């Protein structure tokens, strides 16, 4: 425990200093761990904080630039919906409920926590029925939903509303509001503990700290985690991918006992997140299931043809919002009902699929140079590039729960590879077109550079790069830009900037002065060349 004792007195990089404000909730009054947390706010305010949109949309740039920008920007978009506010309320209440029984200003609570902490440092496990404050342990919670519906990213976006590390200078304590970890695929208890401490190290900006010994007993690992939860006042632990838990592994019972002890002993709220298979895993174990309160299942959005009017509005809002970000020369505005319907049918309201499909449709439109989206294009892209997900899409269309439950995850890697492949072909075709265009435009510059001692393989990439960024400039305007690029590469020893042996007639000034170099090349190219 030497590492933990060291961190007790050290300032943590990236932390914030606690500022206390009244909450207006009697149960929270006088609790610094709650009074320092930001107020959640009204729904509109929260949705604005959660949302993330591109700052601009490129429509007149070269094809490869628009393709790269579109993939980066749309992939990072986050369109906040009312269900995200419900999730924010849910997580906010769990964090605050967990802190009620751990108020460091209450003498009785502080005595209990200090006593437990000191016992934990000695390697003792605190009995689960010991509670000096007679508070009930906060129940755990669970969030289920089909893969690709945005559970994980939504949880992470909500957690971003809170500073992760808060330092209470007047109290001499550190507070970590949340830790987010993945459940190990092999259900290993030691890996689960390692994931916990890895997340703790990231929060504390101490990536090299080693918490676990090579051969550590279950009791010792639990004691160290209990000690960390108490010492750092951890607010909530979210365990994602819980569907990976298996009841017939050697660690299965140990894992459940471990989690139950964690919830009961140190009053830590734990949220289990995963696909519908995770629900079955939890319900199969009474010890854990009776402590879990579920959140509404995280379902895909519904189509306009759905009987639920709220579901209609959500898909309409999401699709229309995303539709605004078309990186095409001829964007289609507004979103037609026909395209909206086929878009939904091909994605079944799974947000991740809807976004990837939209990206791929735009890439295909750019590649074909038609620069517009149609119903036929959506169908063609879905049939050609999204074959790996056809079985689960068919299952979702059937609305058969048993059939849907057969699919634990979406085969996303193949789709990502399709997007990368199409983007690469756009870049390669753009490169070919640039070379064809540059022949009559800047060949004189290339010849000039070769005459002055540059190899063609060094000079040509520089000319191509400058011309692709400034295709409308004439030779005279391009010249200083090419010279600067070569000069910067030469100074920084960037490949390819290697020059061949200088000829007897010195063409390149020894210090590579850009002004004299530009004047020298201008004479070779011709002052009046346009």
N, C-alpha and C positions, 0 to 999 in steps of 0.2 A: 503493500500500500504506500510505498515511498512516493510514487508518482502522484497519487492523489493528495498527499500531504504537501507536496511541492506546489501543486496547482492552487491550493487553498490561499496562498499569499501572492500569486502572480497575476498580473493584469492580462486579460484575454484579448487578443487582437480581434477587432470587428465587433466587440461588445458595445452595448449602450448603457448609460447610467440611468438608474431607476428614477422616474418622476411619478409621484403619487397623486392620484385624483380620486375624489369620492365617486362611488359607483351608484349610489342610490338604492342598493340592494342590501337589506339588513344583514343577511348571512355573509356578505362580503366585507362588511365594514371593519376597518382596522386590520385587514389582512394585506400586508405589503406585496405578497406574491400575486394578488388579484388586482390591487389598486394601481399597480404599475403597468398593467396590460392595456393596450389600446381598446377603446370602445368600438364595438362592432359596427354600429351605425345603421342607418336605414337601408332598405334593399337597393335603392338606386345608387347610393353612395358605394355600397359594397360591390355591386356588379361593375361599376366603373373602375374600381381598384383592381378587380380580378381580370378585367378584359385586357387584351393586348392585341393591337392592330398595327399593320405596316404604316410607317410614317408617310409613304408616298408610293405611287404605282407608276412604274416605267412602261411607256407605250411606244415611244419613238426611238428607243435605243436599239443597238444591234440585237439580233435574235439570241445569240449566246448569252449576252448580258442580261436580257429580260428573263431567259430561262433560269439562269443561276440565281438571280434576285428573287424570282417568283418561288422557287423551291425553298430558299432560305426563309423568306418572309411568311409565306402561307403556312409552312411547317411549324413556325413558331407562334402563329396566331392562337388566341384563346378568346372564344366568344362566350361570355358569361350569360347564363340563363337562370331563371328563377330557382331551379333545382340546386344551383351552386350556392345560392343564398341560404337555402335550407341546410345544405351541408355545412356552410360556415356557421350557422346558428348551432348546429349539432356539435361540431368540434369545439366551438367557443364554450358551450355549456359544460362539456366534458372536462376541459382544462380547468375551468373555474370550480366545478364541483370537486375535482380531485385535490385542489388546493385548500378547500375549506378545513379539512382535518390536519393540514400541515402549516398552520399559521405560526411563524417563528416568533411573533410577538406575544403569543399566549404562553404563559409560564409552564402550564401543564403540558401543552403540546411540545414546547421546546425541550422540556426535560425528557419527555418520552423519545423524541427524535434523537436527542444527544445521546441518551442511554443506548438506544438501539444502534446508533451509528458507531459508538465506541465498541459495542459487542461485535458488530459486523467487521470492524477493523481487525479484531482478534480472530476472525474466521468463524464466529458463531452465527447460526441461522436463528432468526427470531421466530418464536412460535406464532403460528398464523392466528391464534385466538387472542394474542396480547394486544391490547389497545388501551392506553392510559386515558385517552380522550373519549372512549366509548362511542366513536363514530363508526357508522357502517362503512365497509369498504365500498368505494364507488364501483358500480357494475361496469363490466367491459361492454364493448359495443361491436357491431359488425356491419360491414357494407358489402353487399353482393351486387354483381352485375355481369352481363356477358362481356367477353373480351372486346376491347376496341371502343367501348362506350365512354371512355374518358375518366374512369374512377381514379386511377393513380395520379394523372396530371391535375385533376380537380382537387384532390386531397393536397397535393403539393402547392397548388396555387393558393388554396385557403390558408395553409400554414405560412405562406409568405406574407400574410397580413400581420404576422407577429415578428418582433425581433427575436432571433433564436436565443441569444445570450444577453442577459440583463445583469448588471452588477449593482448590488445594493451597498453603496459605500458606507452609509450610516450603520448598517447592520452587519457589515463584514461578510456577506454571503453572495453567492453566485446562483443565478437562476437560468436554467435551460428550459425554454417553454415547450420544446417538442424534440423528439427523435423519430426518424422515419427509416425503417429497415425492411428488407425482404426476408421472407421465410425461406430457409434453405431447401433446395430441391431434393436433397437426400434426407430431410427431416433430422439432421444431426443437431443434437443439443449444443455441442461445442461450437459448431459453425454459427448457430443462432446467437450464442453469446459473443462470438467474435464479431458478427455483424453489428451487434449492439455497441460494442466498444469501438469499432471502426467509425460508426456514426457519431459516437461521443467525441472521438479524436478530431473528426472533421469540425464539429461544433466548437471545440476548444482550440482549434488551429494547432493541434499537437499530433501530427500524422504518424510520428515515429514512436509514440508511447506504447509500450507493451504491457497489457493488463493480465493476460492469462499465461500461466506456466505451460510447459509442454504436456505434462501429465497433471491435469487439474481435476479434482473430484467435483461431482455435481454440487455438493454442499458448498465447496469453496467458490465455485463460479457464481452460485446464487448469492452468496454473501457479498461478493465483490459488486455484483449488479445492484443489490439492495443498498450497499454503501454509496454507490455512485448516484442512485436515484435520490437518496436522502441528502448527500453532500451538495449536489448540484440542483436540487429542487426541480427535478424534471417534471414537466407538466403533463405530458401525454406521450405515449408510445404507439405509433401506428405500424402494424406488421402487415405488409402487403404480400400478395402471392400465397395466401394461407391455404389455397387449394392443394399446395404441394405437401401438406402434412399427410402422412400415411399411418394408419392405425397398426400396421403389422411390422413396423420396423423396430429395431432393438431399442431405439431411443423414444419411441412414441409415448409410452406412459411417463417417462421422465420429463419429456417436453411439456405434457399437460400438467403434471404436478408442479413443474417449475413455473409455468405461467400462472397457475392458480395461486401459488405462494407469492408471486410478485404482485398480483392484484390485491390479495388480502393483507399482506404484511406491510407494504410501504404505501398503500392507498394510491397506487399508480393506475390511472385510467389507461386501458389498452384497447385499441381499435383493431379488429381483424378485418382485412380487406381481401377480396378475391372474387373469382368467378362463381357461378351458382354451385359449383362442386365444393367450394369452401363452406357453404351452408350445410351441406351434408356432412362434412368433416366435423363441424362444430356440434351439430345436433346428435351425432353419434356418440358424443362424450358428455355424460350428464354433469360431471364435475365442472366443466367449462361452460356448457350450454346454459346452465341455470344462472350463470353470472352475466350472460350476454343479452343486451337489448339491441335489437336490430334497427338499422336505418332503412328507410324505404329503398327497395331494390333499385339499382341504377340501371334503368332500362334504356334501350335505344329510343330515339325520337320517333314520333308517329307521322304518317303521311296525311295529306289533306283529306283523303278518303276515310280516315279514321273517324269513328263516331264521337270521340272525345274532342270537344272544341278546343280545350287547352292544348292537347297534343297537336292539333292542326296548327295552332298559333306558334308553337315552339319550333316545329320544322320550318314553317314559313319564315319565321324571324331568322333562324340560323342560316337557311339557304340564301335568303335575300341579302343578309349581311356579308356572307362569304362571296356572293356573286359580284359584289362591288369591286373585288380585287381581281380584275382581268388584266393580264400583262400582254394584251394583244393590240395590234394596230387597229383592228376593227371590233371593239368590244360590243357585245350584244346587251342592250339595255332596253327595257327592264327584263327581269327573269320571267320567262313565259311559263304558264301552267304546264305545258307539255314537257318542257325541259325539267321543271321541278319534279314532276311525277316520275320521269324516267331516272332522274338522279336519285330519288328516294328508292325506287325499285331496285336499282343496282347496288345501293348501299344498305338498304333496309334500316335507315336511320342510325346506323352505327357511325358515330362522328368521325372516328379515325379513318374509316373506309371512305366516307363522303369527302373528306379533305384530300386523301391520296388520289381518289378518282378525279377530283377537280383539278389537281395538279397535273395528272397524267393527260387529261383531256386538253388542257392548255398546251402542254408540251407537244402533243400530237398536232394541234392546230398551228403551232409555231413551226414545227418541222415540215409540215405540208405546205407552208407559206399561204394557206388560206386565211389564217388569222381570224377565224370566227368559230363559234361553238354552235352545234346543232344537236337535235335529238339523235340523229344517225351516228354522230361522232361519239356520243355517250355510249350508245349500244356497241359500237365497234371496239372502243377501248375496253369496255367491260368484258366483251367476249374474247378479245385477244390477250389482254394483259392481266386480267383478274381471275383467270381460271382456277388458281389455288383456293379461292374462297367461294367458288360456286356451290359446293356442297352445303356449307353453313348458311349461305344466303337462301338456298332452297329450304333448309330446315326452318329458318326464320319466317319465310313466306308461308310455310305450312302451319305456323303457330302451335306446333305440337311440342309441349314442354319436354317430353321424353327424348324426342329427336334432337331438340336444341341442346339438351344437357350432355349429349354425346361429344360435343365439341368443347374441349377445355380451353382451347386457345385458337387464335387466328394465325394462319401461315403467312405472317407479315414479311419475312425476309425476301421472299420471291417478288413481292410487290415493290419493295424498296429497290431491289436490283433492277426491276423493269424501269423505274423512274430514273435511276442512275444511268442505265444503258441509253435511254432515249436522250437524256441531257448530254451525254458524251457524243452521241451522233450529231446533235445540233452544233456542238462546239467544233467537231471535225468538219462538218459541212460548211460552217462559217469560215473556218480556217482556209478551206479550199477556195471559197469564193473570194476571200481577201487576197489570196495569192494571185488569182486570176485578174482581179481588179487592179492590183498594184502594178502589174506588168507595164502598162502604158503610162502609169502615173508617177511611180517613184523608182523606176529602173535606173535612172540617172544617178540617184542617191546611192543605190547599191553599187553601181559601177565605180562611183567616186570613192566609196569606202574601201573597195577592193584595191583600187589603185594606190591608196594610201597605206596599204599594208595589212588590212584586216582580211581574215579568211571569210569566205562566203558564209560558212556555217555560223560565224559569229555575227556578221553584219546583217544577214537576212532576218533573223528573229527580231532584232532591234527595229529594223524598218517595218516589219509586219506588225509588231506590237504597237508602235506609234501610229501607223496608218489605221489600224483597226479601231483605235480610240478616237482618232481625228480624221475620218474618211473624207471630210469636206475641205480640208486644208490643201493648199497648193504646195509645190515642191519647196519653194523658198521658205514657207512657214513651217513645213515639216522638218527642215534641216536642223535648226537649233534644238528641237526636241529629241531628234535621233542622237545628236552629239552629246546632249546632257545624259541621256540614258546610257550611252556607252561610257561616258566619263564616270558616272556613278558606279557602274558595274566594275570599271577598272579600279577605282579607289577602294571598293569594298571586296575586291577579288571574287566577284560573283561570276560563276560560269554561266554562259560562255562569254568571256571578255578577253580571252587570250589572243594576243596579236601574233602574227607571223613575224619573221625576221624583217627588220627595217631594210628598205632598199638603199642603194647608195645615195639616192636623192632623198633627203630627209623630208617626209611628208607630214610627220606628226611631231608637234612641239614636245620637247622632253617633259615638261610639267603638265602636259595635256590641258593647256589653258583653253577654256571653252570659247572665249571671244576670238582668239587668234585662230583656233581650229575652225570656227564658223566662217570667218573671213576667208580662210584658205579653201574650204570646201565650196564657198560661194563662187570663187573664181573658177573652180573646176566645173561646177554645175551650170554657172551662167547667171549673172545678176538678173537678167530679164526673163529667165525661164519661168513659166507659169504652169 
